[in-house]
Amino acid sequence: MASPFPGMDVYLEDPAFWPDFHHRFIEAWCDAVADQLPDSYEARLNERVNLVQMSPEVVKLIYPDVSVSHGPRSAGGGTAAAGTVLLEPVTIPHEFLEEVRESHVEILHRPERSLVAVLELRSPTNKTSEGFDQYCAKRKEVLRQRVHLVELDLLLNGTRLPLSQPLPAGDYFGLVSRAERHPDCEVYHWSMRDRLPGMPIPLRAPDADIRIDLQALFQAVYDRGRYARSLSYGRSPVASMNDDDAHWAMSFSRKTV
């Protein structure tokens, strides 16, 4: 069953479903790119591991499992009969860091397998707080190299990527940073009411760009994930949006209920 929305499905932003969608989309994106690459290239999935401090709203802090027993205190204020000083402990929770694994696509040139392009799909983890800072740092490392960077943001929530000028109006964004044009960046933008566009993937000159139909890719992932029977259509979406967009999203979602 097709998604009720003309483009991106806002209900997939639900934390219960986004990790699965992210994983499926990255794999499908890699396969779609590989199908169009000339013989002198290959597309591979890669993964980075980040340690991100979880917010209190998501995970409670972990406390020590060891309990402390207090022995008898003397009238002198802390010395037991055996002469051992017993101190009152202060309980401080550990800072809990979650190991977050995020996949991306790398395009390599054969036979030396040199890196040509990196393809990223933004996630809630790298759009908030410490995860955002870590992503920006790794992004700068890529942009310092002679490597293309393609970034796709299909999330309404979270912090947008910093550029030298404000982003144009839009709900979703695709950023293409060509190695030979750094620091300039091509910004594709569209609303939740639009179909997903075709996205160019630059290769090494003189090879021409390949172009991925994101709408067709999204629909294939949506069908494979069977999200139509699992998403909470008919309820208010988790993603933040204005009242007009929320009403529009609700009206579309009722077609599937």
C-alpha positions as CSV (number, residue, x, y, z in Angstrom):
1,M,0.0,0.0,0.0
2,A,1.3,3.5,-0.9
3,S,1.9,6.2,1.6
4,P,-1.1,8.6,1.8
5,F,1.3,11.5,1.4
6,P,2.5,12.9,-1.9
7,G,6.1,13.0,-0.7
8,M,7.7,12.3,2.6
9,D,5.5,10.7,5.2
10,V,5.6,12.9,8.4
11,Y,4.5,9.9,10.6
12,L,7.8,8.2,9.9
13,E,9.4,10.8,12.2
14,D,8.0,8.8,15.1
15,P,11.0,7.5,17.1
16,A,9.4,4.0,17.1
17,F,9.9,3.8,13.3
18,W,12.6,6.3,12.3
19,P,15.6,4.0,13.1
20,D,14.1,1.2,11.0
21,F,13.3,3.6,8.1
22,H,16.8,5.2,8.3
23,H,18.4,1.8,8.0
24,R,16.2,0.7,5.1
25,F,16.5,4.0,3.2
26,I,20.4,4.1,3.4
27,E,20.6,0.6,2.1
28,A,18.2,1.3,-0.7
29,W,20.0,4.6,-1.6
30,C,23.3,2.7,-1.8
31,D,21.8,0.1,-4.1
32,A,20.1,2.7,-6.3
33,V,23.4,4.6,-6.6
34,A,25.4,1.4,-7.4
35,D,22.9,0.5,-10.2
36,Q,23.8,3.7,-12.0
37,L,27.6,4.0,-11.3
38,P,30.1,3.5,-14.2
39,D,32.3,0.4,-13.9
40,S,35.1,2.5,-12.4
41,Y,33.1,3.2,-9.3
42,E,31.6,1.3,-6.4
43,A,29.1,2.2,-3.7
44,R,29.6,0.9,-0.2
45,L,27.8,1.2,3.2
46,N,30.0,2.4,6.0
47,E,29.2,3.2,9.7
48,R,30.5,5.6,12.3
49,V,30.1,5.1,16.0
50,N,29.4,8.1,18.3
51,L,29.0,8.4,22.0
52,V,26.1,10.7,22.7
53,Q,24.8,11.8,26.1
54,M,21.1,10.9,26.3
55,S,18.6,13.5,27.4
56,P,16.8,12.9,30.7
57,E,13.5,12.7,28.7
58,V,14.8,9.6,26.9
59,V,16.8,7.6,29.3
60,K,17.2,7.9,33.1
61,L,20.7,8.3,34.5
62,I,22.3,5.1,35.7
63,Y,23.0,4.9,39.4
64,P,25.6,2.7,41.1
65,D,24.4,-0.8,42.0
66,V,26.5,-0.9,45.2
67,S,24.7,0.0,48.4
68,V,26.5,1.6,51.4
69,S,25.8,0.4,54.9
70,H,26.5,2.8,57.7
71,G,28.0,1.4,60.9
72,P,27.4,2.8,64.4
73,R,28.5,6.4,64.9
74,S,30.1,7.4,68.1
75,A,29.0,10.4,70.1
76,G,32.1,12.1,68.9
77,G,30.5,12.5,65.5
78,G,31.8,9.8,63.2
79,T,34.2,7.4,64.8
80,A,33.0,3.8,65.5
81,A,34.1,1.8,68.5
82,A,36.9,0.1,66.4
83,G,38.3,3.5,65.6
84,T,37.2,3.5,61.9
85,V,36.0,6.9,60.6
86,L,32.7,6.5,58.8
87,L,31.9,9.3,56.2
88,E,28.5,10.1,54.9
89,P,28.6,9.6,51.1
90,V,27.2,12.0,48.5
91,T,25.3,10.1,45.8
92,I,26.0,11.5,42.3
93,P,24.7,9.7,39.2
94,H,27.0,8.6,36.4
95,E,26.7,10.5,33.1
96,F,25.2,8.0,30.7
97,L,26.6,7.9,27.1
98,E,24.7,6.0,24.5
99,E,26.6,4.3,21.7
100,V,25.0,5.5,18.5
101,R,25.7,3.8,15.2
102,E,24.9,5.6,12.0
103,S,25.3,4.4,8.4
104,H,26.2,6.4,5.4
105,V,27.1,5.7,1.8
106,E,30.5,6.1,0.3
107,I,31.3,6.2,-3.4
108,L,34.8,4.9,-4.2
109,H,36.8,5.1,-7.4
110,R,38.4,1.9,-8.7
111,P,40.9,0.4,-8.7
112,E,42.6,2.5,-6.0
113,R,39.3,2.8,-4.0
114,S,39.8,6.4,-3.3
115,L,36.9,8.3,-1.7
116,V,34.9,10.3,-4.2
117,A,31.6,11.2,-2.3
118,V,29.8,10.7,1.0
119,L,26.0,10.4,1.2
120,E,24.3,11.2,4.5
121,L,20.7,10.9,5.7
122,R,20.3,13.1,8.8
123,S,18.9,11.5,11.9
124,P,17.3,12.8,15.2
125,T,20.5,11.9,17.0
126,N,22.7,14.1,14.9
127,K,20.2,17.0,14.8
128,T,20.2,17.6,18.5
129,S,22.7,18.8,21.2
130,E,25.9,16.8,21.4
131,G,25.1,14.6,18.5
132,F,24.7,17.7,16.3
133,D,28.1,19.1,17.4
134,Q,29.8,15.7,16.6
135,Y,28.1,15.6,13.2
136,C,29.2,19.1,12.3
137,A,32.8,18.3,13.3
138,K,32.9,15.2,11.1
139,R,31.2,17.2,8.3
140,K,34.0,19.8,8.4
141,E,36.5,17.0,8.1
142,V,34.8,15.8,4.8
143,L,34.6,19.3,3.5
144,R,38.3,19.9,4.0
145,Q,39.0,17.0,1.6
146,R,38.5,16.9,-2.1
147,V,35.4,14.9,-1.6
148,H,31.7,15.5,-2.6
149,L,29.2,15.6,0.2
150,V,25.5,14.9,-0.3
151,E,23.2,15.4,2.7
152,L,19.5,14.6,2.9
153,D,17.3,16.0,5.7
154,L,13.9,14.3,5.8
155,L,13.1,15.4,9.3
156,L,11.0,18.4,10.4
157,N,12.4,18.3,13.9
158,G,16.0,19.2,15.0
159,T,18.6,21.7,14.1
160,R,19.3,22.5,10.5
161,L,22.8,22.5,9.1
162,P,24.7,25.8,9.5
163,L,25.5,27.7,6.3
164,S,26.7,31.3,5.8
165,Q,23.2,32.4,4.9
166,P,19.8,31.3,6.1
167,L,18.3,28.3,4.3
168,P,15.4,29.0,1.9
169,A,11.9,28.2,3.0
170,G,11.2,24.5,3.1
171,D,10.3,21.5,5.2
172,Y,12.9,19.2,3.7
173,F,16.4,19.8,2.3
174,G,19.0,18.2,0.1
175,L,22.5,19.7,0.2
176,V,25.1,18.9,-2.5
177,S,28.6,20.2,-1.7
178,R,30.8,19.6,-4.8
179,A,34.5,19.1,-4.0
180,E,35.6,21.6,-6.7
181,R,33.2,24.3,-5.6
182,H,33.8,24.3,-1.8
183,P,32.7,26.3,0.2
184,D,29.6,26.7,-2.1
185,C,26.7,24.4,-1.6
186,E,23.7,23.6,-3.8
187,V,20.5,23.6,-1.6
188,Y,17.4,21.8,-2.8
189,H,14.3,22.6,-0.8
190,W,10.7,21.5,-0.8
191,S,7.6,21.3,1.4
192,M,5.9,18.3,2.9
193,R,3.1,18.7,0.3
194,D,5.6,18.1,-2.6
195,R,7.0,15.0,-4.1
196,L,10.6,14.2,-3.2
197,P,12.8,15.5,-6.0
198,G,15.5,13.9,-8.1
199,M,18.9,14.3,-6.3
200,P,22.2,14.6,-8.3
201,I,25.2,12.6,-7.1
202,P,28.4,14.1,-8.4
203,L,31.3,11.9,-9.5
204,R,34.9,12.5,-10.4
205,A,35.4,14.7,-13.5
206,P,34.9,14.2,-16.4
207,D,32.2,11.7,-15.4
208,A,28.7,13.2,-15.3
209,D,26.4,13.3,-12.3
210,I,24.0,10.4,-11.7
211,R,20.5,11.3,-10.5
212,I,18.4,9.4,-8.0
213,D,14.6,9.6,-8.0
214,L,14.1,10.1,-4.3
215,Q,10.3,9.7,-4.5
216,A,10.6,6.3,-6.2
217,L,13.2,5.3,-3.7
218,F,11.1,6.4,-0.8
219,Q,8.0,4.5,-2.0
220,A,10.0,1.3,-2.5
221,V,11.3,1.6,1.1
222,Y,7.8,2.4,2.4
223,D,6.4,-0.6,0.7
224,R,9.2,-2.9,1.9
225,G,8.8,-1.7,5.5
226,R,5.0,-2.2,5.4
227,Y,4.6,1.0,7.3
228,A,1.0,1.5,6.2
229,R,-0.2,-1.0,8.6
230,S,1.9,0.1,11.6
231,L,2.1,3.9,11.6
232,S,-0.3,5.8,13.9
233,Y,-2.4,7.4,11.2
234,G,-5.4,9.3,12.4
235,R,-3.5,10.7,15.4
236,S,-1.5,13.9,15.7
237,P,2.0,13.4,14.2
238,V,5.0,13.5,16.4
239,A,6.8,15.9,14.1
240,S,6.5,19.6,15.0
241,M,4.5,21.7,12.5
242,N,2.2,24.6,12.4
243,D,-1.6,24.2,12.8
244,D,-2.3,24.4,9.1
245,D,0.2,21.7,8.2
246,A,-0.9,19.6,11.1
247,H,-4.5,19.8,9.9
248,W,-3.3,18.9,6.3
249,A,-1.3,15.9,7.6
250,M,-4.2,14.6,9.6
251,S,-6.6,14.9,6.7
252,F,-4.2,12.9,4.5
253,S,-3.5,10.3,7.2
254,R,-7.2,9.5,7.6
255,K,-7.2,8.1,4.1
256,T,-5.3,5.1,5.5
257,V,-7.2,4.6,8.7
